[in-house]
């Protein structure tokens, strides 16, 4: 087995300074259960520090009051080759996040920013895998957004339909490990999408229900290290067997809003 090579990455994150669950737009969110903003901050700080220890560059966007889900930076945009496709959220509770992230890119310059015409929730549903983009639909991002992404970002876009409301974004059911390697949870997809994934990635790592349920697939890989929820021990073993270095982390407080490692991490691809 050839050794895995980590590539330095450039990420954008948002501290969960206003984190809470006071509305419900996915099955993980229950406003009746108390949340602990301090715990969310401490767990997020661990992830932020870990990325830096691994040699990655992390920039921060200012969290805005009244947007508790802004911590989930992956939803804020999709970036490819210096182009930024802004997010357009399905639910009104998150609408203001799209312009906030687009403004961050515009203020820095050097990015070609497009405001989306169709609903897309950023890297939550648009995952860059080498020369293609794996694109989720079924609960949030509209199929029309896939064509918009293909035209603007200049990549082949592969549509995948999600069917389990617990896995409402593609990044909760599938993780890109390297340009041509992924791991995913087959029951989260319809039969046609499973067939597409089997054809494109015949050697993919398949997650079991237990690892999927703890958001083990909401992971970030730099090509060698894979950061994932520490409870996903089965996936960690499979990753180790493939030559990756799994690094478990506790983000259980953020999971109360339906997010984990990848949700907190938007990759900036210049």
C-alpha positions, 0 to 999 in steps of 0.5 A: 500500500502506497503511503498517504500524502497530506496536502495543506488545505485552506479552510474557513470556519465560524466560531459558535458564539451564538450557538443554540437550537431554538428552531427545528429544520432537521430531525436532529434539532429539538428546541426542547432539549437544552444546549450548552454554548460553552461546550459547543465553543470548547469542542469547536476550539479543539477542531480549530486547533487540530487543523492548525496542528496538522499544518492547515491554514484556517481563516475565520468569519465573524459570527452574527447574532441571530444566526446560530447555524452560521457555525456550519461554514460548509453550507456557506458557499462552494469554491473551485479554482477561485470561483465562489458559488454562494449559498441560497438556503431553503429555510428562512431561519438560515437565509441571511447566512448566504449573503454573509458568506458571500460578503466575506469573499467579496471583501477579501478580493481575488474571488469571482463570486456568484449569487445563486439563482437556485437553492443550494446549501454550499458544500453541504450538498456540493462535494468536490472530488477531484475533477467532479462535484458530487451533488446531493438533492432530495431535502435541501439543494434543488436539482436545478442548482446542480446545472448552475454549479456545473456551468459556473464552476466548470466541473462535471456534476454528478447528481445523487438523491438522498432519501433518509431525512436524518441525512439531509445534506450529502456531507452527512452521508458521504465524505471525500477522502481523496480525489478518487476515494470516498466513504458513504452510507448506502441506505441514505441514497435511492437505488439509482444513486447507489448504482452511480456510486458503485460504478464510480467508486467500486472500492469505496468504504461503506459505513454501517448504520451505527457510524452513520448515526453518530455522523461519522461521515461528516468528516474532513480528509487532507489526503492522509489524515481523516478527522471524524467524530470519535464515536465512529470507531468502525469507520476509523478501523476501516480508514486505518486499514486503507492507510489513512490516519483517523483522528477522532474528535468530540463534537456532540454538542454541535450534533444537536443541530445536525452538524459535525466536522465537515459541517464546520469546515468550508474549504477555500480552493484558489 
